Amino acid sequence: MESFEILATKELITSRLALAKFGATQQTMFWTPDMHSAPLRTPPIANGMTATMEALKEILLSTSSSQPEDLSRVPNLLRRIRTLLRVYYDALITKRQTSNFRFCDVQNLSDVGLALHEMGLTVMYSPSRLRSLLYYVPDIETFLFDEPLDIGKWRTETHDFGTKVQQDTESDPDDKMLVYEATDKAGNDLAAYQMSFFVGDLLVGLVASPPQNVEEQRRAERAMAKLVEYSTSLVYRAALGDAFTDALQPIYMEKRLTARFAAEGGLPALVDDWAMSISKDLCKKAIDDLPSRAWGSQTPETLQGVFRGLMHVIEVDGEEVSETPLFARIMHEIYSRYGLKPFERASTVRDETILFYFLHRRISRKPSAYKSPEAMLTLLQKFANVPRATRNRHSWILLSIAGRWECLDAQFGCENPTCPEKAELLKLREKRQRGVRDPIIEERLYKWGGASKACAKYVDTSSSMMSFMCKPRTILVAGQCRIARLRASVGIGRTTSWNARRPRPNNAPRWKLRYEKRGRRQRVSNVSKVEEG
């Protein structure tokens, strides 16, 4: 097998860069910042982004060995780039430029990430160059291990706000729309994304290069821990995207490194990258090649991440992916080691996917019948034959109380337009107040949505057969009602005049105040009536 040093060819670096350039081109096609960079002077302004990038290139892309005094400049040059990226993206989001914005003179910000990627790959594929950097510049370890990627306050606040709304059993479509608005705004912050190219490449280089002494072994362990942190954290995954998945390719391509990455907590990232990333096929093969022992050191948190990733796989590839031998093997590896608990926890993660709820219920009836991948595959294939009405009832069971009220007029229960029970429940929904619960009414709602029979006589004139019962609606997944209601509410009850009546002390984010100040549940239709009055 060729050594890691031999693989450090110009062609390999070029091919890796080509993928990143393609991603940058795609990003430009779908998103263009509505703010220009600072003017590029001739010569470029000192300490500006352009001048700093040129200085880094002279040191790290030089064909000759760099001098120690030149290498010692690298950490602070990287910190300068990180600072200016924050200045630029803060200005992009707030629409306010500070005095330091004049240093942000790179005309296309994608060029920053691509240039950092080229420098990172050059160092990564040359272990001798990487060792020289670490030997002469110990401060680079501080930059890599102790100074986290700058994801910014916008993404952090949005993540915390989304978690708060998700955990709120009384959250309604308006709350979720506020999360969507905040997420869309925070998505413009690509400061961490640009820097992650270089950081990811160096971390992978430290892991992939065979250690020659105890110190290098220590660095490799710290680098692996950092890779796991960045790739599995939900807030980091949202910020870094495919840039970090691209950096992980050398890990995914070598079985030894993949097994180590999975055993040390990176398995959720590998599964999620199988679902949706530029390395989808590579990740699928890496999972298929995982040795069985890699599944033996998982925690409840990593298993929950694996199930979340599998839900994404089903969403992207379709439900038929769950009927494959690979999917069955994953289920077997988890069940044979950890029992039913992981399936029970996974069944409550999202009400849109009831597969793991189905597996938990069926396996719990005959725990000893599913101790082989073949038996698990047979059970998974049976899921495809579960009647739609049964799936509806299971989805209804998994919904929160707020979710059931949301889906009252969208997916579940009776589709008779004159259903008296539904009419009564709709009236009760209008009277609901945030934080006020009525167990009797909630039980009534639960029984109505989970019923498979009529609540009143109903003649279906669209068919040659006369039906004298209210027919349950057929659906694809529970939760689509939420999306439908959210889409329907775009622009409704959110006019400038209504928002203007809500003061924003201390320039607090509008979406945050609109959520925290609404103590009473107010339907969109009621808001419209107030405005019309």
DOMI-491434 format. One line per field, with one value per residue (C-alpha): residue number from 1; x, y, z. Coordinates in Angstrom, 3 decimals, padded with zeros to 6 digits. Each point is the difference from the previous one (the first is absolute). Example, Ala and Ser with C-alpha at 12.3 -4.5 7.8 and 13.67 -1.06 7.14 Angstrom:
% residues 2
num	[1  2] $
x	[012.300  001.370] $
y	[-004.500  003.440] $
z	[007.800  -000.660] $
This chain:
% residues 533
num	[1  2  3  4  5  6  7  8  9  10  11  12  13  14  15  16  17  18  19  20  21  22  23  24  25  26  27  28  29  30  31  32  33  34  35  36  37  38  39  40  41  42  43  44  45  46  47  48  49  50  51  52  53  54  55  56  57  58  59  60  61  62  63  64  65  66  67  68  69  70  71  72  73  74  75  76  77  78  79  80  81  82  83  84  85  86  87  88  89  90  91  92  93  94  95  96  97  98  99  100  101  102  103  104  105  106  107  108  109  110  111  112  113  114  115  116  117  118  119  120  121  122  123  124  125  126  127  128  129  130  131  132  133  134  135  136  137  138  139  140  141  142  143  144  145  146  147  148  149  150  151  152  153  154  155  156  157  158  159  160  161  162  163  164  165  166  167  168  169  170  171  172  173  174  175  176  177  178  179  180  181  182  183  184  185  186  187  188  189  190  191  192  193  194  195  196  197  198  199  200  201  202  203  204  205  206  207  208  209  210  211  212  213  214  215  216  217  218  219  220  221  222  223  224  225  226  227  228  229  230  231  232  233  234  235  236  237  238  239  240  241  242  243  244  245  246  247  248  249  250  251  252  253  254  255  256  257  258  259  260  261  262  263  264  265  266  267  268  269  270  271  272  273  274  275  276  277  278  279  280  281  282  283  284  285  286  287  288  289  290  291  292  293  294  295  296  297  298  299  300  301  302  303  304  305  306  307  308  309  310  311  312  313  314  315  316  317  318  319  320  321  322  323  324  325  326  327  328  329  330  331  332  333  334  335  336  337  338  339  340  341  342  343  344  345  346  347  348  349  350  351  352  353  354  355  356  357  358  359  360  361  362  363  364  365  366  367  368  369  370  371  372  373  374  375  376  377  378  379  380  381  382  383  384  385  386  387  388  389  390  391  392  393  394  395  396  397  398  399  400  401  402  403  404  405  406  407  408  409  410  411  412  413  414  415  416  417  418  419  420  421  422  423  424  425  426  427  428  429  430  431  432  433  434  435  436  437  438  439  440  441  442  443  444  445  446  447  448  449  450  451  452  453  454  455  456  457  458  459  460  461  462  463  464  465  466  467  468  469  470  471  472  473  474  475  476  477  478  479  480  481  482  483  484  485  486  487  488  489  490  491  492  493  494  495  496  497  498  499  500  501  502  503  504  505  506  507  508  509  510  511  512  513  514  515  516  517  518  519  520  521  522  523  524  525  526  527  528  529  530  531  532  533] $
x	[000.000  001.299  001.042  -001.850  003.005  -000.080  -003.670  000.935  -000.034  -001.090  -002.646  -001.574  -000.176  -001.448  -002.730  -000.920  -000.147  -002.179  -002.756  000.150  -000.049  -003.068  -001.705  000.944  -001.432  -003.254  -000.193  000.449  -002.810  -002.517  001.253  001.700  000.746  -001.810  003.075  003.295  003.412  002.178  001.807  003.248  002.796  003.274  002.022  -002.428  -000.487  002.456  -001.457  -002.987  -001.475  001.701  003.449  -000.333  -001.022  002.954  002.377  -001.408  000.353  003.633  000.768  -002.159  -000.004  003.696  001.772  003.085  000.255  -001.360  002.180  -000.991  -000.510  -002.452  -001.869  -000.358  -002.231  -002.602  -002.213  -000.420  -000.640  -002.756  -001.443  -000.031  -001.965  -002.414  -000.535  -000.653  -002.408  -001.983  000.041  -001.310  -002.802  -001.158  -000.309  -001.849  -002.597  -000.420  000.337  002.386  003.673  002.564  003.265  001.802  -002.123  002.491  002.396  -002.490  001.255  -000.238  -002.511  -001.367  -000.148  -000.116  003.592  001.034  -001.317  001.412  003.438  000.006  -001.006  002.902  002.448  -001.494  000.198  003.591  001.019  -002.157  001.397  003.558  000.598  003.532  -001.353  -002.670  002.605  002.165  -002.937  -000.805  003.645  000.909  -003.401  -001.578  -002.605  -001.665  -001.216  -001.739  -001.672  -001.170  -000.943  -000.807  -001.581  -003.300  -001.299  -001.885  -003.604  -001.191  -002.790  -002.625  000.184  000.400  -003.050  -002.071  000.960  -000.920  -003.265  -000.900  000.717  -002.207  -002.898  000.447  -000.173  -003.026  -003.069  -002.130  001.982  -002.161  000.596  000.722  002.817  001.451  -000.208  002.062  002.611  000.026  000.470  002.853  001.652  -000.195  001.671  002.722  000.695  001.676  002.850  002.715  002.990  000.548  -000.722  002.844  002.535  -001.044  001.718  003.455  -000.716  -001.620  002.873  002.637  -001.966  -000.398  003.708  000.856  -002.275  000.998  003.774  001.457  001.377  003.736  000.139  -002.138  -000.477  -001.396  -002.287  -001.330  -000.659  -001.745  -002.340  -000.854  -000.549  -002.374  -001.983  -000.300  -001.133  -002.698  -001.142  -000.277  -001.648  -002.625  -001.093  -003.295  000.920  003.417  -001.465  -002.429  002.831  002.667  -002.049  001.767  003.271  000.730  -001.330  002.445  002.823  -000.989  000.366  003.429  -001.543  -002.927  002.237  002.159  -001.693  002.371  -000.633  -003.753  -000.252  001.941  -002.081  -003.233  001.188  000.967  -003.403  -000.050  -002.537  -002.944  001.932  000.783  -003.665  -001.225  002.557  -001.399  -003.386  000.934  003.498  002.339  001.551  -003.255  001.150  003.383  -001.659  -002.420  002.907  001.918  -002.955  -000.335  003.703  -000.073  001.210  -002.506  002.175  -000.483  -003.594  001.046  000.972  -002.980  -001.784  -003.723  000.816  001.895  -002.688  -002.628  002.102  000.180  -003.784  -000.398  002.326  -001.940  -003.179  001.716  001.053  -003.632  -001.130  002.560  000.108  -003.560  -001.484  001.265  003.534  -001.134  -000.557  003.665  002.519  002.154  -002.867  -000.887  003.589  000.040  -003.200  001.473  003.272  -001.903  -002.588  002.472  002.150  -002.331  -003.430  -003.267  000.845  001.545  -003.064  -002.312  001.891  000.172  -003.752  -000.601  002.556  -002.272  -003.629  000.598  001.783  -001.754  002.315  001.888  -003.247  -001.160  003.255  -000.159  -003.533  000.541  003.343  -001.299  -002.623  002.598  003.435  001.731  -001.307  002.187  003.544  001.348  000.270  -002.191  -002.807  000.283  -000.194  -003.177  -001.556  001.005  -001.584  -003.247  -000.119  -000.688  -003.276  -001.282  -003.381  -000.111  -002.731  002.252  002.866  -002.307  -000.953  003.629  000.932  -002.852  001.240  003.480  -001.226  000.196  -003.212  000.892  000.667  -003.421  -001.741  002.053  -000.948  -003.672  -001.023  002.822  000.616  -001.564  -003.451  -003.120  -000.094  -003.754  -000.380  -003.005  001.513  -001.596  002.803  002.616  -002.047  -000.173  003.725  000.790  -002.017  001.841  003.327  -000.874  -000.662  003.237  002.431  003.721  000.839  -003.615  -000.622  -003.265  000.523  -003.607  000.126  003.449  -001.235  -002.924  002.393  002.248  -002.859  -001.335  003.345  000.862  -003.372  -000.338  -003.791  -002.659  -001.247  -003.018  -001.689  001.703  -000.883  002.991  -001.427  003.389  -000.106  -002.448  -000.072  -002.061  001.965  -001.910  002.949  002.514  003.132  003.405  002.261  002.934  003.316  003.653  001.555  -001.256  001.231  -000.696  -002.942  002.466  001.797  -003.298  -001.185  003.339  -000.048  -003.553  000.949  002.826  -000.797  -003.229  -000.119  003.534  -000.512  002.245  -002.709  -000.534  003.709  000.451  -002.371  002.435  002.837  003.514  002.020  003.776  -000.281  -000.960  -000.657  -003.579  -000.582  001.102  -002.314  -002.920  000.394  000.664  -002.630  -002.841  -001.437  -003.331  -000.488  -001.457  -001.039  001.025  -003.619  -000.557  003.053  -001.318  -003.334  001.725  001.933  -003.072  -001.792] $
y	[000.000  003.437  002.191  003.156  002.033  -001.537  000.930  003.661  000.794  003.108  -001.994  -001.216  003.502  001.278  -002.650  000.786  003.701  -000.637  -001.379  003.026  002.369  -001.761  000.487  003.685  000.413  -001.669  002.221  003.110  -001.124  -000.216  002.711  003.312  002.385  003.309  001.915  000.632  -000.358  003.005  001.456  -001.718  002.535  -000.113  -001.082  -001.746  001.603  -001.223  -002.632  -000.316  -003.322  -000.012  000.860  -002.536  -002.782  000.766  -000.184  -003.390  -001.343  001.072  -001.995  -003.121  -000.480  000.596  -002.820  000.478  -000.542  002.959  001.641  -000.345  003.757  -000.115  -002.997  001.771  002.595  -002.571  -000.145  003.766  000.311  -002.607  001.878  003.176  -001.754  -001.367  003.476  001.590  -002.767  000.796  003.713  -000.669  -002.406  002.080  002.939  -002.185  -001.038  003.289  002.221  002.174  000.366  000.724  001.855  -003.336  -000.882  001.807  -002.915  -002.493  000.599  -003.500  000.466  -003.554  -001.534  -003.515  000.570  000.185  -003.464  -001.517  001.525  -001.220  -003.442  -000.057  000.957  -002.527  -002.832  000.896  -000.244  -003.070  -002.066  000.844  -001.429  001.423  003.501  -000.557  -001.219  003.053  002.305  -001.721  -000.176  003.625  001.509  -001.552  002.780  -001.763  -002.636  002.717  001.241  -003.488  -001.555  002.802  002.658  -001.313  000.907  003.282  -000.942  003.395  001.082  -000.130  -003.753  -000.619  002.066  -001.567  -003.504  000.765  001.612  -002.961  -002.416  002.040  -000.039  -003.714  -000.812  002.227  -002.252  003.085  001.241  000.733  000.636  003.671  -000.979  -002.373  002.667  002.277  -002.754  -000.302  003.750  000.060  -003.033  001.589  003.143  -001.880  -002.089  003.026  -000.266  -002.051  001.106  -003.432  -001.696  001.843  -000.693  -003.642  -000.979  000.672  -001.182  -003.227  -000.807  000.420  -002.024  -002.837  000.201  -000.453  -003.050  -001.620  000.328  -002.962  001.385  -000.378  000.847  000.547  003.693  -000.692  -002.668  002.572  002.460  -002.669  -000.796  003.670  000.464  -002.974  001.357  003.359  -001.644  -001.892  003.172  002.082  -002.739  -001.160  003.232  001.133  003.675  -000.641  -002.281  002.734  002.531  -002.092  -002.052  -001.839  001.832  -002.157  -003.153  000.619  000.324  -003.370  -001.891  -001.485  -001.337  -001.572  -001.514  -002.064  -002.790  000.273  003.712  -000.354  -002.669  002.174  003.066  -001.955  -001.586  003.376  001.577  000.975  -002.600  002.482  002.233  -002.923  -001.046  003.559  000.527  -003.134  001.714  003.337  001.051  000.208  -003.282  -001.940  -003.143  000.009  000.171  -002.797  -002.250  000.990  -001.039  -003.263  -000.713  000.860  -002.872  -001.217  001.155  003.638  -000.257  -001.190  003.274  002.228  002.157  000.838  003.376  -001.414  -002.626  002.734  001.817  -003.170  -000.360  003.668  -000.512  -003.084  002.076  002.393  -002.949  -001.129  003.530  000.333  -003.529  -001.073  -002.564  -002.890  000.607  -001.499  -003.338  -000.425  -002.367  002.962  001.607  -003.362  -000.518  003.401  -000.849  -003.371  001.520  002.414  -002.462  -002.812  002.306  002.529  -001.623  001.872  003.215  001.781  -000.852  001.315  003.300  000.272  -000.484  003.363  002.083  000.919  -000.770  -000.009  -003.377  -002.883  -002.808  -000.186  000.131  -002.973  -001.890  000.679  -001.331  -003.075  -001.024  000.470  -002.687  -002.642  001.236  -003.276  -000.199  002.754  -000.949  -000.199  002.516  -002.254  000.009  003.774  000.378  -002.083  002.240  003.145  -001.353  -000.544  003.694  000.741  -001.931  001.888  001.533  003.737  000.321  -001.736  002.330  002.953  -001.193  -000.585  003.464  001.513  -001.733  001.472  003.563  002.454  001.628  003.134  -002.130  -001.638  003.356  001.153  -003.063  000.158  001.405  -001.336  -003.731  -002.146  -001.099  000.485  001.651  000.521  003.773  000.004  -002.173  001.327  -001.186  001.720  003.196  -000.040  -000.656  002.868  002.333  -001.259  000.575  003.648  000.415  -001.610  002.059  -000.602  -001.941  -000.947  -003.751  -001.938  -003.787  -000.781  002.029  -001.347  -003.567  000.809  001.353  -003.062  -002.433  001.928  000.130  -003.621  -001.426  -001.991  000.013  002.590  002.506  000.886  -001.345  001.115  -000.721  -000.100  001.042  -000.111  -003.798  -002.493  -001.562  001.727  000.530  000.654  000.912  002.785  -001.249  000.589  002.018  -001.638  001.698  -000.479  001.038  001.587  003.536  001.143  001.839  002.192  000.925  000.673  002.248  001.790  000.658  001.223  002.415  001.698  003.675  -000.348  001.923  001.264  003.396  002.909  001.763  -002.991  -000.473  003.713  -000.162  -002.310  002.096  -001.379  001.224  -000.088  -000.964  -003.560  -002.350  000.359  -003.753  -000.450  002.665  -001.240  -003.418  001.048  002.729  -002.152  -001.370  -000.907  -002.226  002.178  -001.540  001.585  000.644  001.945  002.143  000.827  001.047  002.313  001.651  000.395  001.629] $
z	[000.000  -000.902  002.893  000.894  -001.203  -003.503  -000.355  000.423  -003.680  -001.782  -001.874  003.230  001.433  -003.269  000.022  003.597  -000.808  -003.048  002.213  002.294  -002.976  -001.348  003.360  000.032  -003.497  001.029  003.059  -002.138  -002.297  002.835  002.349  -000.650  002.890  -000.290  001.152  -001.769  001.587  000.731  -003.035  -000.952  -000.113  -001.909  001.863  002.393  003.397  002.635  002.363  -002.294  -001.026  -003.405  001.371  002.814  -002.376  -002.275  002.964  001.001  -003.533  -000.208  003.137  -000.365  -003.786  -000.472  -001.845  002.165  003.725  001.945  002.607  003.681  000.313  -002.913  001.396  003.341  -001.704  -001.091  003.149  000.237  -003.729  000.359  002.967  -002.064  -002.740  002.604  001.455  -003.392  -000.982  003.138  -000.848  -003.505  000.917  002.963  -002.385  -002.505  002.577  001.877  -003.109  002.016  -000.888  002.694  -000.534  -000.430  -003.010  -002.248  000.572  -001.515  -003.535  -001.514  -002.804  000.112  003.482  -001.465  -001.115  003.660  000.819  -003.198  000.593  003.603  -001.274  -002.443  002.742  002.400  -002.538  -000.864  003.647  000.707  -002.870  001.045  003.487  000.068  -000.591  002.658  002.502  -000.671  000.630  003.297  001.074  -000.631  000.816  003.124  -000.122  -002.941  002.478  001.985  -003.167  -001.010  003.329  002.434  -002.219  -001.407  -003.414  000.149  -000.747  001.240  002.305  -002.753  -000.423  003.731  000.926  -002.765  001.109  003.613  -001.063  -002.215  002.836  002.322  -002.453  -000.688  003.702  000.540  -000.101  -000.664  -003.011  -003.020  -003.730  000.675  002.353  -002.573  -002.671  002.238  000.219  -003.797  -000.360  002.512  -001.602  -003.429  001.310  001.882  -003.098  -001.582  002.512  -001.733  002.071  001.563  -003.327  -001.746  002.754  000.440  -003.254  001.424  003.546  -001.186  -002.349  002.710  002.553  -002.494  -000.807  003.676  000.229  -003.291  000.335  001.931  003.301  000.525  003.695  003.086  -000.750  -003.460  001.452  002.466  -002.816  -002.055  002.889  000.538  -003.724  -000.141  002.948  -001.767  -003.238  001.885  001.755  -003.162  -002.060  002.519  001.690  -001.527  000.082  -001.574  -002.673  -000.989  -000.211  -001.742  -002.455  -002.807  000.601  003.019  -001.637  -002.823  002.525  001.511  -003.277  000.867  003.224  -001.838  -002.686  002.362  001.967  002.950  000.441  -000.560  002.697  002.420  -000.844  000.549  003.235  001.460  -000.587  -003.670  -001.123  -000.027  -002.407  -002.286  -000.161  -000.510  -002.777  -001.630  000.000  -001.520  -000.951  -002.955  001.188  000.241  -001.837  001.725  003.419  -000.838  -000.975  003.133  002.181  -001.900  000.596  003.706  002.171  002.535  002.900  -001.043  001.237  003.429  001.669  -000.727  002.563  000.237  -001.555  -002.980  -000.601  000.014  -002.585  -002.105  000.035  -000.892  -002.945  -001.105  000.022  -002.391  -002.180  -000.225  -000.855  -002.801  -001.453  000.703  002.338  -002.113  001.300  003.308  -001.767  -000.965  001.626  001.100  001.898  001.558  001.098  001.712  001.873  000.985  001.225  002.227  001.325  000.666  002.149  001.567  -000.015  -000.484  001.850  -003.017  -002.108  002.686  000.158  -003.792  -000.364  001.688  -001.914  -002.906  -000.641  -003.771  000.177  001.750  -001.143  003.290  001.959  -002.076  000.636  003.724  000.290  -002.149  001.504  003.547  -000.681  -000.942  001.112  -000.825  -003.563  -001.463  000.906  -003.541  -002.853  -002.135  002.561  000.321  -003.785  -000.078  002.637  -001.885  -003.166  001.900  000.799  -003.669  000.331  003.024  -000.984  -000.402  002.630  002.523  -000.846  000.491  003.468  000.934  -001.237  001.987  003.150  -000.452  -000.523  002.883  001.179  -001.958  -003.070  000.254  000.159  -003.001  -002.042  000.920  -003.372  -002.143  000.073  002.666  000.970  -002.033  -003.411  000.069  -000.521  002.340  002.727  003.229  002.272  -002.120  -000.018  003.790  000.320  -002.359  002.221  003.060  -001.740  -000.567  003.720  001.143  002.022  000.252  003.138  000.802  -000.249  000.182  000.275  -000.954  -003.212  -000.857  000.439  -002.263  -002.636  000.357  -000.571  -002.989  -001.828  000.677  -000.978  -003.195  -000.118  -000.618  002.490  -002.180  -003.126  -003.143  -003.621  -002.329  -003.362  -001.705  -000.088  -001.400  003.444  002.656  003.167  003.204  002.126  000.275  -001.724  001.556  -002.236  -001.714  000.651  -000.745  003.268  003.145  000.291  -003.559  001.486  001.841  -003.181  -001.769  002.798  000.141  -003.727  000.221  002.753  -001.900  -000.161  001.994  003.249  -000.520  -001.564  000.771  001.951  002.298  000.600  000.591  002.958  001.762  001.483  -000.247  003.001  -000.313  -003.678  000.937  -002.941  -001.206  -000.171  003.613  001.376  -002.045  001.583  003.593  000.200  -001.270  003.225  -001.538  -003.028  -002.720  -003.278  -003.279  -000.928  003.219  -000.680  -003.449  001.473  002.465  -002.796  -002.160  002.937] $
